[in-house]
Amino acid sequence: MSERSSANQPQLCFHCGLDVPANSGYAAEINGKLQPMCCPGCQAVAEAIAAGGLENYYKHRTSDAQSPNTADRNQSQQRLAELKLYDEASVQQSFVNTLSDGSKQAALVIEGITCAACVWLLEHHLSALEGVTQASVNMTNHRAQISWNPDQIDLSKILGAIYSIGYQGHPYHPNKEEQLLAAETRRATRRLGVAGIFTMQIMMLAAAIYADSSNQLEQQFITFIRWASFVLATPVVFYAARPFFDAAWRDLKTRSLTMDVPVSIAIGGAYTASVWATATATGEVYFDSVSMFTFFLLVGRYLEMKARHRTGRAGNSLLNLLPASATVIRNGQEILIPATDLKTGDRVIVKPGHTVSADGIIIAGNSSIDESALTGEYLPLNKQPGDKVVGGTINVENPLEIEVTDVGAESKLSSVVRLLDRAHQEKPAVAKTADKIAGYFVAAVLITAITVALIWWNIAPEHALWITLSVLVVTCPCALSLATPTALTAATGALRENGILITRGHVLESLSNATHIVFDKTGTLTEGNLSLQQTISLGEMNNSECLDIAAALEAHSEHPIAKAFHGHLEEFQITPATDLQNHIGEGLEGNINGVTYRIGKPEFASAHCPQVLSYQDAPDNNGQWLLLVTEQTPLAWFCLNDPLRKYAAQSVEKLQQQGLTVTMLTGDNSAAVGAVSQQLNIDQVISGVSPEEKLQHVQQLQADGARVIMVGDGINDIPVLAGAQISIAMGAATDLAKTNADAVLISSDLQRLPQALNHAKKTQRIIRQNLAWALVYNIIALPLAASGLIAPYMAAIGMSASSLVVVGNALRLSRLKQPLKAARQPVSPPDVTAVKSQS
């Protein structure tokens, strides 16, 4: 590397070769020497290369690096050296996970995507790489899911392939993506502002020429207006419209066609012709058309970008389940560190009421763990040394010491978060059709424009350029490219904000065509939470007095069984319990007014009584029974049961009104099934079936032509969830159930189901409206433009208006009509003598 600075030459960046700005303080130590850097980005990359032991790259490179926007298709050695860092296991830990077959999967954010053709190019280019087993890019949030065989190809080569066709790939991290979204918003806002402000000024000047129908305006004023318009239009073309030119150049290099090609030809051609007309004082100028065209196109893309950002941020918020910090044991001392710094093998202290910060194994301590956020099990599970715990769950009772086993992309919570991205990997049929149409349409537009230009060159050469520009502008497939992605983004975002997480791409299309909906019972139509249903006194105390004692004993426990008594806390008038002892998995013992009481499992509670009772001694088998005793005698039985979900009856009724056949399919074979079906007015009930029989029933319905929605929550529902055309897991469902479901009812509010069906039907209507509008508009506008009846400025207004109509129509899906509050009457709990809790 030769010395780069001299008295007559500007100092060049040692890393990229660009000029170093005056007074720049950026530098990096390479091979023992401090080298100048032009920006913090080059400084960070150079320091990373040096830290990774790759400094020899600088010794052997033969030319300066090129920026991604001007890079040759043959990847430079510099770029490969930088990307090589991503092959390190420590770097991949946070965004790469290993699949069951040994392959790896990474989530990336792709910069530079502008339309459906970009997605097609990326997917086909990456899928053609040897070793890449799957590559899917989402148009709405610009994220890519890529799977590859690490024995055949390295991640650095995959990232290099992305750079080689003019895009930039980054590992997906919520914080990093938030920064990229913010930067993209700032750039888009600046470009839109420049285009809008200067377009207004140009239109004010152009209005004078348009108003001069009698040609009375003096030539000197016309010349001034033209040159002033040129000055105002130049920043619009070279700054605001730059993304179109960059994307078009990238497409031409990769021999692909996107809508940016005709857009750039139209903007560049009209601007160049107008400059020539201004300089020679001949012909017409269309600086106003160029500026308006750019402004309205930027407005359409800005609206689409904001809808896409809402979707991305909604997904990122799910990662907030994990705590921000963790208490680790280092050198015998407890140290508070960021949870992101945890490593496999760290020992973590989790105090009662705190969230487990990472997946691990209990080393010391006994406690109950609330796993309801991940597993759907509403009762905390007793955990002891040797048991596994999952990050994001809550320690209920006692301190635990945990050894971390999985962090980052390998954690169980990360697998749940990946459900979000899975929806975007699969494109519905209508989106695939739109992608194909857009690609062919761009080619047809260019061929048509060339044909029109040749025809008019022979008829009237003076009009050939302007008419050709009108054709390019008026037929730009912006509306066609935005029709489907914008609608799907708005609809899925609205459903997510209202408690329905779409995890498969086909859901909205399939929901609109559903004919049957099948419900599991426990945890789906019922709450899956225990509530106090009945109190039976066994001695001299009445029911209320027994309930007072039980509430006092359970007052300070957060166990779900204890919560069933908390509603009675305000009513008891006796002294609170003291000397409380929690016997994990058995019950509670405490002292009230000098008397020792026990409440819990019958065998535990009556262990010190003259007569030991068991579950067989309970009044009946229709629920979970707890026994309250003193050391001398039993006092009362308490029956806890699982009530119906709020609004379940209204939701089932609305689904039936929408024409769906509602069926309850449950493994429960008790009297509870009849009670639930009667209250919900469900006629088709199949009870006492195994998971295999559930699947067989749904498959039979599908064989008869039914399009089935299956709603469930437990492990026993996994086969039928996987087999149904549309499967929906409750928000409290097991992790495996969510993984096999097409959508997750996060809020567990059954009212969202009929709401989702209505919204899915509305989405399909709007997509069809958008596609029809885009196609009809182009079919009508093309012959008008080709015949010379539409000027370029009129074409710009028409094309932009068409895109805004499509985006505006799609954004109607961003809000859902909420259920009427007056109609929300809770369903009364089931008859305690008939309903049995099934966990």
Buried (B, 14 or more C-beta within 10 A) or exposed (E): EEEBEEEEEEBBBBBBBBEBEEEBEBBBEBEEEEBBBBBEEBBBBBBBBBEBEBBEBBEEBEEBBBEBEEBEEEBBBBBBBBBBBBBEEEBBBBBBBEEEEEBBBBBBBBBBBBBBBBBBBBBEBBEEBEBBBBBBBBBBBBBBBBBBBBEEBBBBBBBBBBBBBBBBBBBBBBEEBBEBBEEBBEEBEEBBEBBBBBBEBBBBBBEEBEEEEEEEEEEEEBEEBBEBBBEBBBBBBEBBBBBBBBBBBBBEBBEBBBBBBBBBBBBBBBBEBBBEBBEEEEBBBBBBBBBBBBBBBBBBBBBBBBBBBBBBBBBBEBBEBBBEBBBBBEEEEEEEBEBBEBEBEBBBBBEBEBBBBBBBBBBEBBBBBBBBBBBBBBBBBBBEEEBBBBBBBBBBBBBBBBBBBBBBBBBBBBBBBBBBBBBBBBBBEBBBEBBEBBBEBBEBBBEBBEEBBEBBBEEEEEBBBBBBBBBBBBBBBBBBBBBBBBBBBBBBBBBBEBBBBBBBBBBBBBBBEBBBBBBBBBBBBBBBBBBBBBBEBBBEBEEEBBBBBBBBBBBEBBBBBBBBBBEBEEEBEEEBBEEBEBEBBBBBBBBBEEEBBBBBBBBBBBBBBEEBBEEEBBEEEBBBBBBBBBEEEBBBBBBBBBBBBBBBBBBBBBBBEBEBBBBBBBBBEBBBBEBBBEBBEBEEBBBEBEBEBBBBBBBEBBEEEBBBBBBBBBBBBBBBBBBBBBBBBBBBBBBBBBBBBBBBBBBBBBBBBBBBBBBBBBBBBBBEBBBEBBBEBBEEBBEBBBEBEBBBBBBBBBBBBBBBBBBEBBBBBBEBEEBEEEEEEEBEBBBBBBBBBBE
